[in-house]
Amino acid sequence: MFPLRRKVRIETERLILRPPAHSDFRAWVALRQASAEFLVPWEPSWSPDHLTRRSFTNRVYWAQRSIAGGSAVPLFLIRREDMALLGAITLDNIQRGPAQAGTLGYWIGEKFARQGYMREAIEALVHHAFETRGLSRIQAACLAENAASRGLLEKCGFKYEGVAQSYLQINGRWRNHVLYANLRSDRRGRVPLGAGLSA
């Protein structure tokens, strides 16, 4: 049995992954605002109060409760060299019992994309999930046309598993998503890069 971790801090070569703090508010708002056009096509619609301090405060409290309760691990990506906030990654919907699984979600600011930061974060959090939390399966989903995210997941060892119909509301519309999974002991072969593109 793996104990709950009430404090989480994961360090990689270039990053510190840690829970959001109240002091991150200004940096988070600035990054989300600057990256809105880049992020909106791939995310659920932002609520009218999305960028308010109250909404962010609720986000911080949710992160604290989720980590303490073992239901999720929400982390911010902080660049070690200058302590800049780059984005966020969350291991959510953690299931125990026979499943021992969780769901991965992430976003990164536009100016930090395609520099290997999110790959570093995903690999570190997956390792933490398997080795520290004892999970067996990590799931992730993205829009079929999101080639960057699909490529990233595949580089991180995730395998394509199929299509989920009307999986999430993205930018105001119910959208199909392609499903990927990373297994602690994965003996599956590679799948064609184009799989699921017609979804």
HELIX and SHEET records of a PDB file:
HELIX    1   1 HIS A   22  ASP A   24  5                                   3    
HELIX    2   2 PHE A   25  ALA A   34  1                                  10    
HELIX    3   3 ALA A   36  LEU A   39  1                                   4    
HELIX    4   4 VAL A   40  TRP A   42  5                                   3    
HELIX    5   5 ARG A   53  GLY A   69  1                                  17    
HELIX    6   6 GLU A  110  PHE A  112  5                                   3    
HELIX    7   7 TYR A  117  GLU A  131  1                                  15    
HELIX    8   8 ALA A  147  LYS A  155  1                                   9    
SHEET    1   A 8 ILE A  10  GLU A  11  0                                        
SHEET    2   A 8 LEU A  15  ARG A  18 -1                                        
SHEET    3   A 8 VAL A  73  ARG A  79 -1                                        
SHEET    4   A 8 LEU A  85  GLN A  95 -1                                        
SHEET    5   A 8 ALA A 101  ILE A 108 -1                                        
SHEET    6   A 8 ARG A 137  CYS A 142  1                                        
SHEET    7   A 8 ARG A 173  LEU A 183 -1                                        
SHEET    8   A 8 LYS A 159  ILE A 170 -1                                        
END                                                                             
